[in-house]
């Protein structure tokens, strides 16, 4: 029996890490508040805008969390989009016939079914992970088109490509906190109102599925990084041969990880049909699974990183749906300029002159765009989530570290 002790040095590192995150959060709040005041775009941090961010971020976060589970075990799950699509149908079908809680379970089950197909192909038969994932996406889209036509066409509120009229999950509001935060947010006090708007958005009319998302993120972080099970699972994605020599059943852990991944993606589909919307439509994910995969990569395969990335992508996605989206995106141009300028200075301090110059030129171009316009065309606003996704991945690519054995084929006994 072994015991783990925490040294003073490790305690100091933890405190330094916590202080760094607190300082970063403070700088972020001040910067955003400054941009809001300079641009006059109060919608930038309005309660409605941040509520839209949460609604858009949660399905992205569930897809990213699913990708995290699979890739930490060494399996690339490009099929997240298809598994989410299956989840949308499972949620609508069971919610219509058995209630919203059954709908959530149905979504997870359908996503798990899609993941099982991916696991059999990649883990058992050694099919290329990308090829298998693309196949799952194609199968998922085709399957829900067939299932919708077969099971929804004759229902009241249904059709060959859609279904409505089913119950959704209850929503909760934190009394006192919600009203107080909303009042403070409307005062437009520098910094304070911006934080208050976030508190109001997170405590007003929150779906129980949103609460479940928070629980799943915390549980995943704890299980993967604080338990022996998580250590063994992550070892399968870093060095499966070494893990096998230590008695780890690598095949079993890969299967478990991929199945959990699919269930989480399926829940993302349930979020789209039961929280973001109250109806089902074929193809409802609209690329959310792919954005979730990008959030996982930008988050560097870490829970904290994928939460940050999902909120960022969710913000741009939510803004694109707002009537005032053009004004908000125009204000974001100034915010992006400041972030890029800071990143260029950081790269310059690291001695990476070429990267610093490239980012600096982009920052100047974005600033010129901001100064020469008063608003952003509506067509570009709709493209914003995808443009930001590509841009962020391009800028952050140099610091990313994927699991060492991610996507590599593995055969039981190859360690010997």
The 8 nearest C-alpha neighbors of each residue, nearest first, counted from 0:
[[1, 2, 3, 4, 227, 226, 245, 228],
 [2, 0, 3, 4, 227, 5, 226, 225],
 [3, 1, 4, 0, 5, 6, 227, 226],
 [2, 4, 5, 1, 6, 0, 225, 9],
 [5, 3, 6, 2, 7, 9, 1, 10],
 [4, 6, 9, 7, 3, 10, 8, 2],
 [5, 7, 8, 9, 4, 10, 11, 3],
 [8, 6, 10, 9, 11, 5, 12, 4],
 [7, 9, 11, 6, 10, 12, 5, 13],
 [8, 10, 12, 6, 11, 7, 13, 5],
 [11, 9, 7, 13, 8, 12, 14, 6],
 [10, 12, 8, 14, 9, 13, 15, 7],
 [11, 13, 9, 15, 10, 14, 16, 8],
 [12, 14, 16, 10, 15, 11, 17, 9],
 [13, 15, 17, 11, 16, 12, 18, 10],
 [16, 14, 12, 18, 13, 17, 19, 11],
 [15, 17, 13, 19, 14, 18, 12, 20],
 [18, 16, 14, 20, 19, 15, 13, 21],
 [17, 19, 21, 15, 20, 16, 14, 22],
 [18, 20, 16, 22, 17, 21, 23, 15],
 [21, 19, 23, 17, 22, 18, 24, 16],
 [22, 20, 18, 24, 23, 19, 25, 17],
 [23, 21, 25, 19, 20, 24, 18, 26],
 [22, 24, 20, 26, 21, 25, 19, 27],
 [25, 23, 27, 21, 22, 26, 20, 28],
 [26, 24, 22, 28, 27, 23, 21, 29],
 [25, 27, 23, 29, 24, 28, 30, 22],
 [26, 28, 24, 30, 25, 29, 31, 23],
 [29, 27, 25, 31, 30, 26, 32, 190],
 [30, 28, 32, 26, 27, 31, 190, 33],
 [31, 29, 33, 27, 32, 28, 26, 34],
 [30, 32, 34, 28, 33, 29, 27, 35],
 [33, 31, 35, 29, 190, 34, 30, 189],
 [32, 34, 30, 36, 31, 35, 29, 37],
 [35, 33, 31, 37, 32, 36, 38, 30],
 [36, 34, 32, 40, 33, 38, 39, 37],
 [35, 37, 39, 33, 34, 38, 32, 40],
 [38, 36, 34, 35, 39, 33, 40, 32],
 [39, 37, 40, 35, 36, 34, 330, 333],
 [38, 40, 36, 35, 37, 41, 34, 330],
 [41, 39, 42, 38, 35, 43, 327, 330],
 [40, 42, 43, 39, 35, 45, 44, 36],
 [41, 43, 45, 40, 44, 327, 48, 323],
 [44, 42, 41, 327, 40, 45, 35, 48],
 [45, 43, 42, 193, 41, 48, 49, 46],
 [44, 46, 42, 48, 47, 43, 196, 41],
 [45, 47, 196, 49, 200, 48, 50, 199],
 [46, 48, 50, 45, 49, 51, 200, 42],
 [49, 47, 51, 45, 50, 46, 52, 44],
 [48, 50, 52, 46, 51, 47, 200, 197],
 [51, 49, 200, 47, 53, 52, 48, 46],
 [50, 52, 317, 54, 48, 49, 53, 55],
 [53, 51, 314, 49, 317, 313, 55, 50],
 [54, 52, 56, 50, 55, 51, 57, 49],
 [53, 55, 51, 52, 56, 275, 57, 50],
 [54, 56, 313, 52, 53, 317, 57, 51],
 [57, 55, 313, 53, 59, 310, 309, 54],
 [56, 58, 60, 59, 55, 54, 53, 61],
 [59, 57, 267, 61, 60, 56, 270, 62],
 [60, 58, 291, 56, 62, 57, 61, 309],
 [59, 61, 57, 63, 309, 58, 62, 64],
 [60, 62, 64, 58, 267, 63, 59, 263],
 [63, 61, 264, 291, 65, 59, 60, 64],
 [64, 62, 291, 295, 60, 66, 65, 292],
 [65, 63, 67, 61, 66, 62, 60, 68],
 [260, 66, 64, 62, 263, 63, 68, 67],
 [65, 67, 63, 69, 64, 68, 70, 76],
 [66, 68, 64, 70, 65, 69, 71, 300],
 [69, 67, 65, 256, 71, 66, 260, 70],
 [70, 68, 257, 256, 74, 66, 72, 67],
 [71, 69, 73, 74, 72, 75, 67, 68],
 [70, 72, 236, 233, 68, 73, 69, 67],
 [73, 71, 236, 235, 70, 233, 69, 232],
 [236, 72, 74, 405, 70, 71, 404, 406],
 [75, 73, 70, 406, 69, 405, 72, 76],
 [76, 74, 406, 70, 128, 77, 69, 405],
 [77, 75, 78, 132, 66, 74, 79, 69],
 [76, 78, 132, 79, 75, 129, 133, 80],
 [77, 79, 132, 76, 136, 135, 81, 80],
 [80, 78, 82, 288, 81, 77, 264, 83],
 [79, 81, 288, 83, 78, 82, 136, 84],
 [136, 82, 80, 139, 84, 78, 83, 79],
 [81, 83, 110, 79, 85, 84, 113, 80],
 [82, 84, 268, 265, 86, 264, 80, 81],
 [83, 85, 81, 87, 86, 82, 139, 268],
 [84, 86, 82, 83, 88, 109, 87, 110],
 [87, 85, 106, 265, 268, 83, 89, 110],
 [88, 86, 268, 84, 269, 90, 85, 89],
 [87, 89, 91, 85, 86, 90, 92, 143],
 [90, 88, 106, 105, 86, 92, 87, 91],
 [89, 91, 102, 106, 269, 87, 105, 88],
 [90, 92, 94, 88, 89, 93, 95, 279],
 [93, 91, 89, 95, 94, 90, 88, 96],
 [92, 94, 102, 96, 95, 97, 90, 101],
 [95, 93, 102, 98, 99, 91, 97, 96],
 [94, 96, 165, 93, 92, 91, 97, 98],
 [95, 97, 93, 94, 98, 92, 165, 91],
 [98, 96, 93, 94, 101, 95, 99, 102],
 [97, 99, 94, 101, 100, 95, 166, 96],
 [100, 98, 94, 102, 167, 101, 168, 166],
 [101, 99, 103, 102, 98, 104, 94, 168],
 [100, 102, 104, 99, 103, 98, 93, 97],
 [101, 103, 90, 94, 93, 99, 105, 100],
 [102, 104, 100, 106, 105, 101, 90, 269],
 [105, 103, 101, 107, 106, 102, 108, 100],
 [106, 104, 89, 102, 108, 90, 103, 107],
 [105, 107, 86, 89, 90, 265, 103, 109],
 [106, 108, 262, 265, 104, 110, 266, 105],
 [109, 107, 111, 105, 106, 110, 104, 112],
 [110, 108, 112, 106, 86, 111, 85, 107],
 [111, 109, 265, 82, 261, 262, 107, 113],
 [110, 112, 261, 262, 114, 108, 258, 109],
 [113, 111, 109, 115, 110, 114, 108, 116],
 [114, 112, 110, 116, 82, 111, 115, 109],
 [113, 115, 261, 111, 117, 116, 112, 258],
 [116, 114, 118, 112, 117, 113, 111, 258],
 [115, 117, 119, 113, 114, 118, 120, 112],
 [116, 118, 114, 120, 115, 119, 131, 121],
 [119, 117, 115, 121, 122, 120, 116, 254],
 [120, 118, 123, 116, 117, 122, 121, 115],
 [119, 121, 124, 117, 118, 126, 123, 122],
 [120, 122, 125, 126, 118, 124, 119, 128],
 [123, 121, 118, 125, 119, 124, 120, 250],
 [124, 122, 119, 125, 121, 120, 118, 250],
 [123, 125, 120, 121, 126, 122, 119, 118],
 [124, 126, 121, 122, 123, 408, 120, 127],
 [127, 125, 121, 120, 124, 128, 131, 130],
 [126, 128, 130, 129, 131, 125, 121, 408],
 [129, 127, 131, 130, 75, 121, 132, 126],
 [128, 130, 132, 131, 127, 77, 133, 75],
 [129, 131, 133, 127, 132, 128, 134, 126],
 [130, 132, 134, 128, 129, 133, 117, 127],
 [133, 131, 78, 77, 135, 129, 134, 130],
 [132, 134, 136, 130, 135, 131, 78, 129],
 [133, 135, 131, 137, 132, 136, 138, 130],
 [136, 134, 138, 132, 78, 133, 137, 81],
 [81, 137, 135, 139, 133, 78, 134, 138],
 [136, 138, 134, 140, 139, 135, 141, 133],
 [137, 139, 135, 141, 136, 140, 142, 134],
 [140, 138, 81, 142, 136, 137, 141, 85],
 [141, 139, 137, 142, 138, 143, 136, 81],
 [140, 142, 138, 144, 139, 143, 137, 145],
 [141, 143, 139, 145, 144, 140, 138, 146],
 [142, 144, 146, 145, 140, 141, 147, 139],
 [145, 143, 141, 147, 142, 146, 281, 140],
 [144, 146, 142, 148, 143, 147, 149, 141],
 [147, 145, 143, 149, 148, 144, 150, 142],
 [148, 146, 151, 144, 150, 149, 145, 159],
 [147, 149, 159, 145, 152, 146, 151, 150],
 [148, 150, 146, 147, 145, 151, 152, 159],
 [149, 151, 147, 148, 146, 152, 153, 154],
 [152, 150, 157, 147, 154, 158, 153, 148],
 [151, 153, 158, 159, 148, 157, 154, 150],
 [152, 154, 151, 157, 155, 158, 150, 149],
 [155, 153, 157, 151, 152, 156, 158, 150],
 [156, 154, 157, 153, 164, 163, 162, 151],
 [155, 157, 163, 162, 164, 154, 158, 161],
 [158, 156, 162, 154, 151, 155, 152, 161],
 [157, 159, 152, 161, 160, 151, 162, 148],
 [158, 160, 148, 152, 147, 161, 151, 157],
 [161, 159, 281, 158, 147, 280, 148, 144],
 [160, 162, 280, 158, 279, 157, 159, 281],
 [163, 161, 157, 279, 156, 278, 158, 151],
 [164, 162, 278, 156, 165, 157, 279, 277],
 [163, 165, 156, 166, 162, 95, 278, 155],
 [164, 166, 95, 163, 94, 167, 91, 98],
 [167, 165, 99, 98, 94, 164, 168, 95],
 [168, 166, 273, 99, 165, 169, 277, 274],
 [167, 169, 99, 206, 207, 170, 273, 166],
 [170, 168, 206, 207, 167, 171, 205, 208],
 [171, 169, 206, 205, 204, 207, 168, 172],
 [170, 172, 204, 205, 206, 173, 169, 203],
 [173, 171, 203, 204, 202, 174, 205, 177],
 [172, 174, 202, 177, 176, 175, 203, 171],
 [175, 173, 176, 177, 172, 178, 202, 203],
 [174, 176, 178, 177, 179, 173, 180, 172],
 [175, 177, 179, 174, 178, 173, 180, 202],
 [176, 178, 199, 180, 202, 175, 179, 203],
 [179, 177, 181, 175, 180, 176, 182, 174],
 [178, 180, 182, 176, 181, 177, 175, 183],
 [179, 181, 195, 199, 183, 177, 182, 178],
 [180, 182, 184, 178, 199, 183, 179, 177],
 [183, 181, 179, 185, 180, 184, 178, 186],
 [182, 184, 180, 186, 185, 181, 192, 195],
 [183, 185, 192, 196, 181, 195, 182, 186],
 [184, 186, 182, 183, 187, 181, 192, 196],
 [185, 187, 183, 184, 188, 192, 182, 181],
 [188, 186, 192, 185, 184, 189, 193, 183],
 [189, 187, 192, 186, 191, 190, 184, 193],
 [188, 190, 191, 32, 187, 192, 193, 33],
 [191, 189, 193, 32, 192, 29, 28, 188],
 [190, 192, 194, 193, 188, 189, 195, 184],
 [191, 193, 184, 195, 188, 187, 194, 190],
 [192, 194, 190, 196, 191, 195, 44, 184],
 [195, 193, 197, 191, 196, 192, 198, 190],
 [194, 196, 192, 180, 198, 184, 197, 193],
 [197, 195, 46, 184, 199, 193, 198, 194],
 [196, 198, 200, 194, 195, 199, 49, 201],
 [197, 199, 195, 201, 196, 200, 202, 180],
 [200, 198, 196, 180, 177, 202, 181, 197],
 [199, 201, 50, 197, 46, 198, 202, 203],
 [200, 202, 198, 199, 203, 197, 205, 50],
 [203, 201, 199, 173, 177, 172, 200, 198],
 [204, 202, 172, 205, 177, 200, 199, 201],
 [203, 205, 172, 170, 171, 206, 202, 201],
 [206, 204, 170, 171, 203, 202, 172, 207],
 [207, 205, 170, 208, 209, 169, 171, 168],
 [208, 206, 210, 209, 170, 169, 211, 168],
 [207, 209, 211, 206, 210, 212, 270, 168],
 [210, 208, 212, 206, 211, 207, 205, 213],
 [209, 211, 207, 213, 208, 212, 214, 206],
 [210, 212, 208, 214, 209, 213, 215, 207],
 [213, 211, 209, 215, 210, 214, 208, 216],
 [214, 212, 210, 216, 211, 215, 217, 209],
 [213, 215, 211, 217, 212, 216, 218, 210],
 [214, 216, 218, 212, 217, 213, 219, 211],
 [215, 217, 219, 213, 218, 214, 220, 212],
 [216, 218, 220, 214, 215, 219, 221, 213],
 [219, 217, 215, 221, 220, 216, 214, 222],
 [220, 218, 222, 216, 221, 217, 223, 215],
 [221, 219, 217, 223, 218, 222, 224, 302],
 [220, 222, 225, 218, 219, 224, 223, 217],
 [223, 221, 219, 226, 229, 225, 220, 224],
 [229, 222, 224, 220, 221, 219, 225, 230],
 [225, 223, 221, 222, 229, 220, 226, 230],
 [224, 226, 221, 222, 223, 229, 227, 230],
 [225, 227, 229, 228, 222, 224, 230, 223],
 [228, 226, 230, 229, 231, 225, 222, 223],
 [229, 227, 231, 226, 230, 232, 222, 223],
 [223, 230, 228, 232, 226, 222, 231, 227],
 [229, 231, 227, 233, 232, 228, 234, 226],
 [230, 232, 234, 228, 229, 233, 227, 235],
 [233, 231, 229, 235, 234, 72, 230, 252],
 [232, 234, 71, 230, 236, 235, 72, 231],
 [233, 235, 237, 231, 236, 232, 238, 242],
 [236, 234, 239, 72, 233, 232, 237, 238],
 [73, 235, 237, 72, 404, 71, 233, 234],
 [236, 238, 403, 234, 404, 402, 235, 239],
 [237, 239, 241, 240, 234, 235, 236, 242],
 [240, 238, 235, 242, 241, 243, 234, 236],
 [241, 239, 414, 243, 242, 238, 244, 413],
 [240, 242, 244, 243, 238, 239, 245, 414],
 [241, 243, 239, 245, 240, 247, 244, 234],
 [244, 242, 247, 240, 246, 245, 241, 239],
 [243, 245, 241, 242, 246, 240, 414, 247],
 [246, 244, 242, 243, 247, 241, 240, 248],
 [245, 247, 243, 244, 248, 242, 249, 241],
 [248, 246, 243, 242, 249, 245, 231, 244],
 [249, 247, 251, 250, 243, 246, 252, 242],
 [248, 250, 252, 251, 247, 235, 253, 243],
 [251, 249, 253, 252, 248, 254, 122, 411],
 [250, 252, 254, 253, 249, 248, 255, 256],
 [253, 251, 255, 249, 254, 250, 232, 256],
 [252, 254, 256, 250, 251, 255, 72, 249],
 [253, 255, 251, 257, 252, 256, 118, 258],
 [256, 254, 252, 258, 253, 257, 259, 251],
 [255, 257, 69, 253, 259, 68, 254, 258],
 [256, 258, 69, 260, 254, 259, 255, 114],
 [259, 257, 261, 255, 260, 111, 114, 256],
 [260, 258, 262, 256, 261, 257, 255, 263],
 [65, 261, 259, 257, 258, 263, 262, 68],
 [260, 262, 111, 110, 114, 264, 258, 263],
 [261, 263, 107, 111, 110, 265, 259, 264],
 [264, 262, 266, 65, 260, 265, 261, 61],
 [263, 265, 62, 267, 83, 261, 266, 262],
 [266, 264, 86, 110, 107, 83, 106, 262],
 [267, 265, 269, 263, 268, 107, 264, 106],
 [266, 268, 58, 264, 270, 265, 61, 269],
 [267, 269, 87, 83, 86, 265, 271, 266],
 [268, 270, 266, 90, 272, 87, 267, 271],
 [271, 269, 267, 274, 273, 268, 272, 58],
 [270, 272, 275, 268, 269, 273, 276, 274],
 [271, 273, 276, 269, 279, 278, 270, 277],
 [272, 274, 277, 167, 270, 276, 269, 271],
 [275, 273, 270, 276, 271, 272, 277, 206],
 [274, 276, 271, 54, 270, 273, 272, 277],
 [277, 275, 272, 274, 278, 273, 271, 279],
 [278, 276, 273, 272, 274, 167, 163, 275],
 [279, 277, 163, 272, 276, 162, 280, 273],
 [278, 280, 162, 161, 272, 91, 163, 87],
 [281, 279, 161, 283, 160, 282, 278, 162],
 [280, 282, 160, 283, 144, 161, 143, 279],
 [283, 281, 284, 285, 280, 84, 140, 144],
 [282, 284, 280, 285, 281, 279, 84, 271],
 [283, 285, 287, 286, 282, 84, 83, 268],
 [286, 284, 283, 287, 282, 288, 80, 289],
 [287, 285, 289, 288, 284, 290, 80, 283],
 [288, 286, 290, 284, 289, 285, 59, 291],
 [289, 287, 80, 291, 79, 290, 286, 62],
 [288, 290, 292, 291, 286, 287, 80, 293],
 [289, 291, 293, 287, 292, 288, 294, 286],
 [292, 290, 63, 59, 62, 294, 288, 289],
 [291, 293, 289, 295, 290, 63, 294, 288],
 [292, 294, 290, 296, 291, 295, 297, 289],
 [295, 293, 291, 308, 297, 292, 296, 305],
 [294, 296, 63, 298, 305, 292, 293, 300],
 [297, 295, 293, 299, 298, 294, 300, 292],
 [296, 298, 294, 299, 295, 293, 392, 308],
 [304, 299, 297, 305, 295, 296, 300, 301],
 [300, 298, 296, 297, 301, 399, 304, 400],
 [299, 301, 298, 295, 67, 296, 401, 302],
 [300, 302, 304, 299, 303, 298, 305, 67],
 [303, 301, 305, 304, 220, 306, 300, 216],
 [304, 302, 306, 305, 301, 307, 298, 220],
 [298, 303, 305, 307, 301, 302, 306, 308],
 [304, 306, 298, 308, 295, 302, 307, 294],
 [307, 305, 309, 303, 304, 308, 310, 302],
 [308, 306, 304, 310, 305, 309, 311, 303],
 [307, 309, 305, 294, 311, 310, 306, 298],
 [308, 310, 306, 312, 56, 60, 311, 307],
 [311, 309, 313, 56, 307, 308, 312, 314],
 [310, 312, 308, 314, 313, 309, 307, 315],
 [311, 313, 309, 315, 314, 310, 384, 308],
 [314, 312, 56, 55, 310, 52, 316, 311],
 [313, 315, 52, 317, 311, 312, 316, 310],
 [314, 316, 318, 384, 312, 317, 313, 383],
 [315, 317, 313, 384, 319, 314, 318, 312],
 [318, 316, 51, 52, 314, 319, 315, 320],
 [317, 319, 315, 324, 321, 320, 316, 314],
 [318, 320, 381, 316, 380, 324, 317, 321],
 [319, 321, 318, 317, 322, 324, 316, 381],
 [320, 322, 324, 318, 323, 319, 317, 48],
 [323, 321, 324, 320, 325, 319, 318, 326],
 [324, 322, 321, 326, 325, 327, 42, 318],
 [325, 323, 321, 327, 318, 319, 326, 322],
 [324, 326, 375, 328, 327, 374, 323, 377],
 [327, 325, 329, 374, 324, 328, 323, 330],
 [326, 328, 330, 324, 329, 43, 325, 331],
 [327, 329, 331, 325, 330, 326, 324, 332],
 [330, 328, 326, 332, 331, 374, 327, 375],
 [331, 329, 327, 332, 328, 333, 38, 326],
 [332, 330, 328, 334, 329, 333, 335, 327],
 [331, 333, 335, 329, 330, 334, 369, 336],
 [334, 332, 336, 331, 335, 330, 366, 369],
 [333, 335, 331, 337, 336, 332, 338, 34],
 [334, 336, 338, 332, 333, 337, 331, 339],
 [337, 335, 362, 333, 339, 334, 338, 366],
 [336, 338, 340, 334, 335, 339, 341, 333],
 [339, 337, 335, 341, 340, 336, 342, 334],
 [340, 338, 342, 336, 341, 337, 362, 343],
 [339, 341, 343, 337, 342, 338, 336, 359],
 [342, 340, 338, 344, 339, 343, 345, 337],
 [341, 343, 339, 345, 340, 344, 338, 346],
 [344, 342, 355, 340, 346, 345, 341, 358],
 [343, 345, 347, 341, 342, 346, 348, 340],
 [346, 344, 342, 348, 347, 343, 341, 349],
 [347, 345, 349, 343, 355, 351, 348, 344],
 [348, 346, 344, 350, 349, 355, 345, 351],
 [347, 349, 345, 350, 346, 344, 351, 343],
 [350, 348, 346, 347, 351, 345, 352, 344],
 [349, 351, 347, 348, 352, 346, 355, 345],
 [352, 350, 346, 347, 354, 349, 353, 355],
 [351, 353, 355, 347, 354, 350, 356, 346],
 [354, 352, 356, 355, 351, 357, 347, 358],
 [355, 353, 357, 356, 352, 351, 358, 346],
 [354, 356, 343, 352, 346, 358, 347, 353],
 [357, 355, 359, 353, 354, 358, 360, 352],
 [358, 356, 354, 360, 359, 355, 353, 361],
 [357, 359, 361, 355, 360, 356, 343, 362],
 [358, 360, 356, 362, 357, 361, 343, 355],
 [359, 361, 363, 357, 362, 358, 356, 364],
 [360, 362, 364, 358, 359, 363, 365, 357],
 [363, 361, 336, 359, 365, 360, 364, 339],
 [362, 364, 366, 360, 361, 365, 367, 359],
 [363, 365, 361, 367, 366, 362, 360, 368],
 [364, 366, 368, 362, 367, 363, 336, 361],
 [367, 365, 369, 363, 368, 364, 336, 362],
 [368, 366, 370, 364, 369, 365, 371, 363],
 [367, 369, 365, 371, 366, 370, 364, 372],
 [368, 370, 366, 367, 371, 372, 332, 365],
 [371, 369, 367, 368, 372, 366, 373, 365],
 [370, 372, 368, 369, 367, 373, 366, 374],
 [373, 371, 369, 374, 370, 368, 375, 329],
 [372, 374, 371, 329, 375, 369, 370, 326],
 [375, 373, 329, 326, 325, 372, 376, 328],
 [374, 376, 325, 329, 377, 328, 326, 379],
 [377, 375, 378, 379, 325, 380, 374, 381],
 [376, 378, 380, 379, 325, 375, 381, 324],
 [377, 379, 376, 380, 381, 382, 375, 383],
 [380, 378, 382, 381, 377, 376, 383, 375],
 [379, 381, 377, 383, 319, 382, 378, 325],
 [382, 380, 319, 379, 378, 383, 377, 384],
 [381, 383, 379, 380, 385, 384, 386, 378],
 [382, 384, 386, 380, 385, 381, 387, 379],
 [385, 383, 316, 315, 387, 386, 382, 312],
 [384, 386, 388, 387, 383, 382, 389, 290],
 [385, 387, 383, 389, 388, 384, 390, 382],
 [386, 388, 390, 384, 385, 389, 391, 383],
 [389, 387, 385, 386, 391, 390, 384, 392],
 [390, 388, 392, 386, 387, 391, 393, 385],
 [389, 391, 387, 393, 388, 392, 386, 394],
 [392, 390, 394, 393, 388, 389, 387, 395],
 [391, 393, 395, 389, 394, 390, 396, 297],
 [392, 394, 390, 391, 396, 395, 389, 397],
 [395, 393, 391, 392, 396, 390, 397, 358],
 [396, 394, 392, 397, 393, 391, 398, 297],
 [395, 397, 393, 399, 392, 398, 394, 297],
 [398, 396, 395, 399, 394, 393, 400, 392],
 [397, 399, 396, 395, 400, 299, 394, 297],
 [400, 398, 299, 396, 397, 401, 395, 297],
 [401, 399, 299, 402, 398, 300, 403, 397],
 [400, 402, 403, 399, 300, 405, 299, 296],
 [403, 401, 405, 237, 236, 404, 71, 400],
 [402, 404, 237, 405, 401, 236, 238, 73],
 [405, 403, 237, 236, 407, 73, 402, 406],
 [406, 404, 73, 402, 407, 236, 403, 74],
 [405, 407, 74, 75, 73, 128, 404, 408],
 [406, 408, 404, 405, 409, 73, 74, 128],
 [409, 407, 125, 406, 410, 122, 121, 127],
 [410, 408, 407, 411, 122, 125, 413, 239],
 [409, 411, 413, 412, 408, 125, 122, 123],
 [410, 412, 413, 409, 250, 249, 414, 243],
 [413, 411, 414, 415, 410, 243, 240, 409],
 [412, 414, 415, 411, 410, 240, 409, 243],
 [415, 413, 240, 412, 244, 243, 241, 411],
 [414, 413, 412, 244, 240, 243, 411, 241]]
